[in-house]
Amino acid sequence: MLKQSTEKPIRYILGSLLIVLAVNTFSGGYYGMAGAKGVPGEWLKGSPFSDYFIPGLFLFIVIGVSALFAGYSLDKHQGKTGIFPQEGWINPTARPRELVII
């Protein structure tokens, strides 16, 4: 278990990185849904998509919202192991070995 003095900075750093990730995925997802002008359409050859709308929507909703939710949960649930206290799936500082593996 991490000491209390090191848990807070780790929580702030991880939360900040997750918020930056969320902002980037929201902007990238919006760009993809808006048509992704300047991105070659050839990159989609061999994929089930004809344009960048569906990948942009996935990026915006799944990745962006997940990162925002995780960053918010790190701040809101301080002192707890996560939203579900037995699981500890939101707070990686509850299980430092899993954080190292990731």
N, C-alpha and C positions, 0 to 999 in steps of 0.2 A: 504494500500500500504506500502511496506517495505521502510525504509529509504535507501538512496543511500549508506550509509556507511555499511549497513548489506547486501545489495544485492550482492555486489561483492564477499565476502567470500562464500556466499551461492551458487553463480553461479560457483565458482571454485570447491567447495566441490562436488556439484552435477555433474559437468562436469567430475571431476576425477573419481567419482563412476561409471559414465556411460562408461568411457573409460576402466576402470578395468573390468566392466561387458562385454564389447565388446571383450576384449582380452581373457577372460575366455570362452566366448561362441564360439569364433573362434577356440580356442584350443580344446574345448570339441566337437565341430562339426567336426573338422578334425579327431579327435580320433574315433568318431563314424563312419565316412565315411571310415576310414582306417581299420575297422573291429572290433574295440573295444575289443582287446585281453584282456583277464582277466575279462571281464564282463560276467556274466552268461547269456546264451541264454534263460534260463527259465523265465527271467524277461519279455520277450516279449510274453509269452503265454497269450492268450486272446486278443492280439492286432492284428491289421491287418498287422503287419510287421514280416518278417521272419529273418531279420538281422537289424543292427543298421545304415545302410546307409541312409535311408530316414529320420529317426529322427535326425541323425547327420547333414544332409543337411538342414533340417528345422531350426535346432539350429544355424547353421553357417549363413545361408542367412537371415532368418526372424528376429531372436533375435539379432544376432551379428551386422548385418548391421543397424538395427533400433537403437540399443544402440550407435553405432558409429555415426550415423547421428544425433541423439539427442545431444550427447556430442559435436560434431562439431558445431551444430546450436547454442548451448548455448554460445560458444565462438565467433562465427562469427556474431551473431545478437545481440550484446550487445546494450542496450538502446532501443531496439524494443521489442514489445510484442511477437514476434515470426516471422515465415516466412510469415504467413498471419496475418497482424497487427490486423485485427478485431477479429480473433479467439483466439490468445494467446495459441495455443495448444502445442507449443514447449517449451515455457518459463514458468515453473510453478511458478516462482517468481512474475509473473503478477497477479496471483490469489492465494494468500497464503492459502485460505480456502480449495481449491482443493488439495493442497499439503498436508495439514493436514489430509484430508480424505483418500488420497492414503496411 
